[in-house]
Amino acid sequence: MKRTVTFGLAVAAGLMMLLGTGCDKLKSRDRLNKGVQAYKNARYQEAIDNFKEAIALDNTNPNARLYLATAYMTQWIPGADSPENRQLAEQAHKEFEEVLRRDPKDKVALASLASLAYNEAGPLQGEAKMKKFDEAREWNQKLIQVDPKNKEAYYSLGVIAWAKWYPALGKARADLGMKPEDPGPLKDKKVREALKAKWSGTIQEGIDNLQKALDIDPEYDDAMAYMNLLIRERADLADTPEEYKKEVEIADNWVQKALDTKKKKAARVPTGVVTAEK
C-alpha cells in the first residue's frame, strides 16, 4: 500500500510540473504578444520588459529573444558615442548571438548582426573601421551560406568592398593633387601599382557579388548603382587613358541601366499608389 501511495504522489507531482510548464509557456506567449504590441507602438522599454519576462517564463521561446534583440537594435543610434548607446549595441549583439547559438541558421539574426557591424564602422577610423567592415562581411557570408538566394547579402558585400576601397583612392588622388572631377588614370604609376596590389582583389570581389545580386534580381537598381561606382573608380588604376575611358564607358552604361530600370519599375506602379523604394 505504501508503494502505491508513493507512486501516486510521484505521478501527481509530475503532472503538476507538466501543468506548471504548460502554464508558463502560455504566460510567455502572452508576454511576447504584449511586447510586440508595445514595440509596434514604439514603447521600447515596455516591449523589452515584456520580452525579458517571456524569456524568463520560457527560455526556449526563440521569437521572444529575437524581438528583444531587435528592440535593442532599433533604439541604437549609429555613430552616437554615449555609454547608453554603446550598451544598446552590445545588448543587441549579445541577444542575436544567443539566437544563433540556439539556431545557427536564423536569417534575421545573421542579417541583423551584419547590419550592426556595418553601421558600427561608420564613425570609426583606420584599422578599427576595417575590422568592423570585415565583421560585417563575415556575417553576410554566413547569411549567404544559409540563404544562397539572398540578394541583399550579396549587395551588402558589394557595398562593403566599395566602402573599404574608396577612401584609399580618394587619398591617393588628393596626394597627387587631383581634384574629384579630374579624369584619370592616377598620374603616378608607382601609386597605381601599389593600389592595384592591395585593392584589386577587393574591387573584383565587390563586382562579382553585385553581379550575383543582379543574377538573382535583374532589376536590382541599387546594385547597378554600386556596380557603376566600383568600375568607374577602378578606372583610375588603368595603365593608359584609353583603358580608363573604356572603364568609364562601362560604368556609364550601368548608370543608364539603373535609370532605365527605375523608370520601368515606376511605370508599373498604378497612378496614385505610393511605394517605398528599397
LINBEL-V590116 format. One line per field, one symbol per residue. burial: # if it has 16 or more other C-alpha atoms within 10 Angstrom, else .. A space follows every 50 residues. Layout:
burial->???
This chain:
burial->.......................##.##########.##....#..#### #####.##..##.##########..#.#......##.######.###### ....###.#############.......################....## ################..#..##....#.....####...##..##..## .#############.#..#####################...###.###. ##.##.##..##................
